[in-house]
């Protein structure tokens, strides 16, 4: 009868090494490209409850750049679901110019490399989804107009970001 060998245990990695590895893994993107987010603000005249909000700023949704040039992921929070679609356009398609041309307000925002890990409370709304994706923790931001003003204030050269973005994306 043979005796089972005792299990060999490997020495545990220091906690700081594990955290560094996790942070490095989280910060990597599949494409190595910077992820950009276009937040689009729209009107919602068909929803009577939203008429108390500022016209043109009654709803918001976002487009997130995909892995390949011309690929966009649309996250559109609606009252009963979050619509998530993947769109593939020509690499020279400019969503900022498109939505501006049809009368929507748009703001480019960078996808955060890391966000503070804290609990955020807020009702599920289009504004709250955008805030969560972008890592914004301002509890006072509850309407699309407040979010628009916050993004405009925190985004440097808001009108020029789109011009630079597409030359980088197509290269």
N, C-alpha and C positions, 0 to 999 in steps of 0.2 A: 504494500500500500504506500502510495506516494503522498507526501504532504504538499498541499498547495503552497506555492511561493507567495510571500507577502507582496502586496501591490507596491510598486515603486512609485513614489510620489515625486513629481517635479517641483523644484522650488518655485514658489509663487513670485510673479513679477511685482516689482514695487508698484504701488497705486499710481504714482506719477507717470510711470512708463505706460501703463494701461490707458490712462487718461490721454496722454499724448498720442498714442496710437489711435484711439477713438476719435479724437479731434482731427487728426490728419485724415482719417478715413471719411469723416463727415464733410470735410472741406473740399474733397476732391469731386469734380464733376466728370461725367462720362466723356465729355468732349474736350475738356480742358479749356473751354471758352467761358467767358463771363456770361452769366445769366442776366438778362434784362427783363424788366416788367413794365408794360404799358398799362396804366390805370386809366380807364375810360369812364367818363361821367355822362349820364344820359338823363332824359326826362322819362317819366312813366305816367302819361296822362290817363291811361286806362285804369289806374289804381286810385280810387277816390281818397283813401286814407293818406296817401302820400302828397296830396295837394297842399298840405300845410308846409311842405318843404319848398325850398327855393327852386323855381323853374330852371330846368336844365341840370339840376343837381338832386334828382330824386332817386337815382339808382346809380350804382357803379359796378363795374366788372373789370377783369384784367386779362391781358394777354401775356403769356410767359414764353420767352424764346425757347425753341427746342434745340435739339442736338445739331441738326443740320440747318444751313442757311435757308430761310424761307419757311421753316417749320415753326408753328405757333400753337400753344396750348391755351385755349380759352376757358377761363373759370368764371362762370356767370352764376352767382348766387341768386336763386329765385325764392319766392315765398314758400314753395313746397319742396324744393330740391336744389342741388348745386349742379348746374349743367357743365359738363367737362367734355370738351371736344378738341381734337387735334386737327389743325388746319395746315395744309401744305400749299404754299404759294411760290411764285417766282422769288428768287433771292433778292430781287430789286424791289419787291413789294414793300411799301412804306405804310404800316398800319396807322402811324401817327397822322400822316397826311390824309389818309383815307377817312378816318373818323373826324378829323377837323373839317374836311370838305363836306361831310353830311351834317355838320352842326354840333358835334359832340366836343366836350372839353377833354383834353388828354394831358397826362403827366407821365414822363419817364421816371422810373424808380429802379434803383439797383437792388438785386436780390441780395440780402445780407449774407455775409460769409458765416457769421455766427450771431446768435441772439441770446440775450440773457434768459436764463432758465428760471422764470418766475411764473406764478399762476396769474392768468389774466381772466378777469370776469367780464362778461358783457353778453347782452342778448345776441342770439345768432341773427345776423343781418348781413347785407352786402358789405357794409362798412367794416364790420367785425371780421369777416373773412379776409378782406384786403389787409387789414391791420395785422392779422395773425400771419399771413404769408410774408409780409414785409417786416415783421418783428416790431411793430409799433405798439407801444404799451400805454399810450395816452388815454386814460379812462374818460377824459372829457370829450374825446372825438367820437361823436355818435351819429352825425349826419354826413351825407356825402359832401356837402359844402365845407364842413369843418375839416374833413379829410383832405379835400382839394387844397384848402388854404395851408394845411400842415405840410403836405407834399410839396407845394410850390415854395414854401418857406425853407424847407430842408434840402430841396434839390437845387444845386448850383447850375446856372446857365440852362434852365429848363428848356428853352427853345432850341438850344444848340446840341443837346444830347442826341436827338434823332438824326441829325446830319452826320455826326461822327459814327454813330452806331452802325449804319448800313454800310459804310465803306469798310469797317472792320469785319462785319458779318459776311460780306461777299468775298473777302480775300482768302 
